[in-house]
Amino acid sequence: MTQVVSNRTGREKIITAEGENTEFSVEVKKQKNLLRVRSSIKLSKDHNFKDYYKIFLQAYESGGIAKEPWSLGTVGDTGEFEFSIDNISYDTLLFRLKIIDSSNFVKGYAEEIRPNVESSGKDKRSNDSEISNTLLPIRETDKISLPFAVEMSPDSKPILLVKSKLNLKEQFKHDIKTKVFIYTSVIKQILTIYLSDNNFKNCYEKKRFINKVISNTGTDPDLVEIPNYFDENNNINQEALDWIDNITSECLNNPVEFKGKKINYITVFEKYCREERFDEEDED
């Protein structure tokens, strides 16, 4: 779904929706090292766009790279188009659509268009990366000072950012201790923000993320009562803090496939920690 922009500048709104109101849709299919993009546009005449207005579609990542815009023709001559793109994250891919007049003024646009993902028998993600790809996409960046951080904004999927040139992305995928350290921190942080920050009160990604975390514990999300973060006196509710800790722990300790084996992240992490030995240095 598209985040509908305001009309403060006189720009028309373009709404991407299901059913009869659909004006624009975009579908993505993964093919080897490329992403195949198929778009379809049919603008409502209620906008009163001129037939000669040009239409452009741009692929981008929130807070990341942006590709050169593609031309979708003009308002009077548009329809279905196909493109291929590379070097952009499959999990954090977004699109923006713009309608431009002859003076290059934006007459209409839509932001944060989330593509439909076309399934493919050749595009099956491995079980050991399922949580990373569906619950929390990961992206390398040189824009953060700490080793890792979380990028969050209302109605956008949370993204795990790891500092580039530290090989953290590969360590996160293959090293259980790194995975548990990072996951423990970021899942708690995301849950805390979702429960405490009113900016995310009606965020549709909030429900998706929380339900996914609960599902990863092996529990039906509909059966779980989530406590309020603040009590009636507007103080932090200890029950909410305990719930965040417990649900994070259970999420990480539910059996998953990792490198062909069924394991529990927390159990294996604790075993590694107990078995690891360090030689004490001679203080003299």
Summary of the structure (lengths in Angstrom):
residues: 284
radius of gyration: 22.5
end to end distance: 65.3
largest distance: 83.6
contacts: 742
relative contact order: 0.10
helix: 31%
strand: 28%
